[in-house]
Amino acid sequence: MSNLYKTLSSVRIPQWILLGAGLLGGGGSLLLGVSDNPPGIALLYFALACLAGAWVWNWPSAREYWQLLIASLAAFPVGGVLHNLLYALGTVVQGIPVIQDLVGFLEVFFFLVAVIAAPPAALVALLGGISVSWQGMSRLTRLNRSVRRFKEAHRIKEKTLRKLINLTRQSASSANLQPLKYVLSFQEQSNLRIFPTLSWAGYLKEWNGPEEGERPAAYIIVVGDRELAKSFQYDAGIACQSITLGAVELGLGACLIGSIKREQLRSELAIPERYEILLVIALGKPAENVVLDEVDENGGIKYWRDTGDRHHVPKRRLGELILDSK
């Protein structure tokens, strides 16, 4: 029940509106009838588009929308071909009880996929992909929050981590010294060694960090090479922003952790003394809803969680950040 409550509490108002419109539209199409009835068919497509929109509303990555678009466009011809093949096969197996029923079911299923489900899904994917791509950097920075609870079962591959590190390679570096190095962890055994060395949320005193099942699927340990530079703070900030923005673009969440038992971590992973441990970036598929608020009249900037388990982060208003140069 707690997981269901978390899921429902993360659903946003537009999703509820789309869900309601989809259910009402679906009921209306059944009342009108969809067999050779254009108004009923149009209302059914509208309902399915609304339901698909509610389903994909929280998708953070344009890539996911484009993948859905490709799958939907492919589903129409593939579903149509399979429907016709199964229709022909049905005439051959007619009279064989179990096989006839199975072929008949699959024939109808692929017809519904090709003609009923694929068009509204493709439309929603196209509109969602355009919208997300159009918002650009503003959307990425809005979604680039510190995520502390993840869908641990969603694994992250080494090539994904290498792709994020390549973003840092392309980013700016103080005096172009490029002194940062990275330790990658994406396997369960090494993740288990890293987790106990981290502290998670200074403002949430009664919370000891994510439970099993909500822990990160991967880590990037950011270290500074003392033989290349003496100071790393500027490079670390630039690199970590590149990594976390890249993670959001891939539909992932991240948390920068500076409260680290550094000597324990160094010992666990055999990190040479030459490298100063700067930060650990926890990565995974987000399993919590992070909300941005304006700082209240008391000036409180501590993040907090409400009764719906949403994580609130107060932000100062734009006018407070810009100084008058008169």
C-alpha positions in Angstrom: 0.0 0.0 0.0 2.9 2.4 0.8 4.3 2.0 -2.8 0.8 2.6 -4.2 0.5 5.7 -2.1 3.9 7.0 -3.2 2.9 6.4 -6.9 -0.5 8.2 -6.5 1.0 11.1 -4.6 3.5 11.7 -7.4 0.7 12.0 -10.0 0.3 15.7 -11.0 -2.9 17.6 -11.7 -2.6 17.6 -15.5 -2.2 13.8 -15.3 -5.4 13.5 -13.4 -7.2 15.7 -15.9 -6.0 13.6 -18.8 -6.9 10.4 -17.0 -10.4 11.7 -16.3 -10.8 12.9 -19.9 -9.6 9.5 -21.1 -12.0 7.6 -19.0 -15.0 9.8 -19.8 -14.1 9.7 -23.5 -13.8 5.9 -23.4 -17.2 5.6 -21.7 -18.7 8.0 -24.3 -17.3 6.0 -27.2 -18.8 2.8 -25.9 -22.2 4.5 -25.6 -22.0 5.9 -29.1 -20.5 2.7 -30.5 -17.4 2.4 -32.6 -18.5 0.0 -35.2 -18.7 2.0 -38.5 -19.5 5.1 -36.4 -17.1 8.0 -37.1 -18.0 10.1 -34.0 -17.6 7.0 -31.7 -14.3 6.1 -33.3 -13.0 9.7 -33.0 -14.0 9.8 -29.3 -12.2 6.5 -28.8 -9.0 7.9 -30.3 -9.3 11.0 -28.2 -9.8 8.9 -25.1 -6.7 6.7 -25.9 -4.6 9.8 -26.6 -5.6 11.3 -23.2 -4.7 8.1 -21.4 -1.4 7.8 -23.3 -0.7 11.5 -22.4 -1.3 10.7 -18.7 1.0 7.7 -18.9 4.0 9.6 -20.4 3.5 12.9 -18.6 6.4 12.5 -16.2 8.8 11.2 -18.8 11.9 13.4 -18.4 13.8 12.5 -21.6 13.0 13.5 -25.2 14.7 10.2 -26.1 11.9 8.2 -24.5 9.3 10.0 -26.5 11.2 9.4 -29.8 11.6 5.7 -28.9 7.8 5.5 -28.3 7.2 7.3 -31.7 9.4 4.8 -33.6 7.7 1.9 -31.8 4.2 3.2 -32.6 5.0 3.9 -36.2 6.4 0.4 -36.5 3.4 -1.2 -34.8 1.0 -0.1 -37.5 2.5 -2.1 -40.4 3.8 -4.9 -38.3 0.5 -5.3 -36.5 -1.3 -5.2 -39.8 0.8 -7.8 -41.4 0.5 -10.1 -38.4 -3.2 -9.6 -38.3 -3.5 -10.7 -42.0 -1.2 -13.7 -41.5 -3.2 -14.8 -38.4 -6.5 -14.3 -40.3 -5.2 -16.7 -43.0 -3.9 -19.1 -40.5 -7.3 -19.1 -38.8 -8.9 -20.6 -41.8 -6.3 -23.4 -41.7 -6.7 -24.3 -38.0 -10.5 -23.9 -38.0 -12.0 -26.7 -36.0 -9.0 -27.3 -33.7 -10.4 -25.8 -30.4 -7.5 -24.5 -28.4 -5.4 -23.4 -31.4 -8.3 -21.8 -33.2 -9.1 -19.7 -30.1 -5.5 -18.7 -29.6 -5.1 -17.6 -33.3 -8.4 -15.7 -33.1 -7.3 -13.9 -30.0 -3.9 -12.9 -31.5 -5.6 -11.8 -34.7 -7.8 -9.4 -32.8 -4.9 -8.3 -30.6 -2.7 -7.3 -33.4 -5.6 -5.5 -35.1 -6.2 -3.4 -32.0 -2.5 -2.7 -31.7 -2.1 -1.6 -35.3 -5.4 0.3 -35.8 -6.5 1.4 -32.3 -3.4 1.8 -30.1 -0.6 2.8 -32.5 -2.1 6.1 -33.9 -2.9 7.9 -30.6 0.4 6.6 -29.1 2.4 8.0 -32.1 0.6 11.4 -31.8 1.3 11.7 -28.1 4.9 10.7 -28.6 5.4 13.2 -31.4 3.8 16.1 -29.4 5.7 15.1 -26.2 9.0 14.8 -28.0 8.6 18.2 -29.6 7.5 19.8 -26.3 10.4 18.4 -24.3 13.0 19.2 -27.0 11.6 22.8 -27.3 12.0 23.5 -23.6 15.7 22.7 -23.8 18.1 23.8 -21.0 15.3 25.4 -18.9 13.6 22.1 -18.6 16.9 20.2 -17.9 17.9 22.5 -15.0 14.3 22.4 -13.6 14.4 18.6 -13.5 18.1 18.4 -12.4 17.3 17.9 -8.7 19.0 15.9 -6.0 17.3 12.5 -6.1 17.8 10.4 -3.0 15.5 7.4 -3.7 15.8 5.3 -6.9 14.3 2.3 -8.6 17.3 0.1 -7.7 16.2 -2.7 -10.0 16.6 -0.4 -13.1 20.3 -1.1 -13.9 22.7 1.3 -15.5 25.3 0.0 -17.9 28.9 0.9 -18.1 28.5 2.5 -21.5 25.9 4.9 -20.0 28.4 6.0 -17.3 31.2 6.4 -19.9 28.8 8.6 -22.0 28.3 10.8 -18.9 32.1 11.0 -18.3 32.6 12.0 -22.0 30.4 15.1 -21.3 33.0 16.2 -18.7 35.8 15.6 -21.2 34.1 18.1 -23.5 33.4 20.6 -20.7 35.6 23.5 -19.6 38.6 23.1 -17.3 40.5 25.7 -15.2 43.7 26.5 -17.2 42.7 23.4 -19.2 44.6 21.2 -16.7 41.9 18.5 -16.8 42.9 17.1 -13.4 39.8 15.1 -12.7 39.5 11.4 -12.8 36.5 9.1 -12.2 35.9 5.8 -10.6 32.8 4.0 -12.0 30.6 1.6 -10.1 27.6 -0.2 -11.7 27.8 -3.7 -10.3 26.0 -4.7 -7.1 29.1 -5.9 -5.3 31.0 -2.6 -5.6 27.8 -0.6 -5.0 27.4 -2.4 -1.7 30.9 -1.3 -0.6 30.3 2.3 -1.5 26.8 2.8 0.1 27.9 2.6 3.8 30.5 5.4 3.3 27.9 8.0 2.3 25.6 10.3 4.3 22.5 11.3 2.5 20.4 14.2 3.7 21.6 16.6 6.3 18.3 18.4 6.8 16.3 15.2 7.2 17.6 14.2 10.6 15.4 11.2 11.1 16.1 9.6 7.7 19.1 7.3 7.4 19.1 7.2 3.6 17.4 5.1 1.0 16.3 1.6 1.9 17.1 -1.6 0.0 15.3 -1.4 -3.3 15.6 2.4 -3.4 19.4 2.7 -3.5 21.4 3.9 -6.4 22.1 1.6 -9.4 25.5 3.2 -10.0 28.0 5.7 -8.7 30.6 8.0 -10.2 33.4 8.9 -7.7 35.0 12.2 -8.7 38.7 12.5 -7.7 41.4 15.0 -8.3 44.8 14.1 -9.5 47.3 15.9 -7.2 50.1 15.5 -9.7 48.2 17.7 -12.2 46.7 20.4 -9.9 46.4 21.5 -6.3 42.9 22.8 -6.4 39.9 21.2 -8.0 36.7 23.0 -6.9 36.0 24.8 -10.2 36.6 21.8 -12.4 34.5 19.6 -10.0 31.5 22.0 -10.2 31.6 22.2 -14.0 32.1 18.4 -14.4 29.3 17.5 -11.9 26.8 19.8 -13.6 27.6 18.2 -16.9 27.1 14.7 -15.5 23.8 15.5 -13.7 22.3 17.4 -16.7 23.4 14.5 -18.9 21.7 12.1 -16.5 18.4 14.0 -16.7 18.6 13.9 -20.5 18.8 10.1 -20.3 15.8 9.9 -17.9 18.0 9.3 -14.8 18.4 11.1 -11.5 21.5 12.0 -9.6 22.6 13.2 -6.2 25.9 14.9 -5.4 27.3 13.7 -2.1 30.1 15.5 -0.3 29.6 13.9 3.2 31.8 10.9 2.6 33.9 8.6 4.9 36.8 9.2 2.6 39.4 6.9 4.1 36.9 4.1 4.3 35.9 4.6 0.7 39.6 4.8 -0.4 40.3 1.5 1.4 37.2 -0.2 0.0 38.0 0.6 -3.6 41.8 0.8 -3.3 42.0 4.4 -4.5 45.7 5.5 -4.5 46.7 8.4 -2.3 47.6 10.4 -5.4 43.9 11.0 -5.9 41.9 13.3 -3.7 38.3 12.1 -3.2 36.1 15.1 -4.0 32.5 13.9 -4.5 30.4 10.9 -5.1 27.5 11.1 -7.6 24.7 8.6 -7.0 22.8 7.7 -10.1 19.6 5.8 -10.9 16.0 5.9 -12.1 14.2 8.4 -9.8 11.7 6.9 -7.4 10.5 10.2 -5.8 8.8 13.4 -6.9 10.9 16.6 -6.2 9.0 19.9 -6.1 10.5 23.4 -6.4 9.0 26.0 -4.0 9.7 29.7 -3.5 11.5 30.5 -0.2 8.8 31.6 2.3 8.7 34.9 4.2 10.8 33.4 7.0 13.6 32.7 4.5 13.7 29.0 5.2 15.9 27.1 2.7 15.8 23.6 4.2 14.4 21.0 2.0 11.5 18.9 3.5 9.0 16.1 2.7 5.3 16.5 3.0 2.7 13.9 4.1 2.4 12.8 0.5 6.2 11.9 0.6 7.0 14.6 -2.0 10.4 16.2 -1.6 10.2 20.0 -1.5 13.2 22.2 -2.3 12.8 26.0 -1.6 14.4 28.3 -4.1 15.0 32.1 -3.8 13.1 34.3 -6.3 14.8 35.6 -9.4 14.7 39.2 -8.1 16.7 38.3 -5.0 19.5 37.0 -7.1 20.1 40.0 -9.4 21.8 43.0 -7.7 21.0 46.5 -8.6 24.1 48.0 -10.3 23.2 51.7 -9.8 
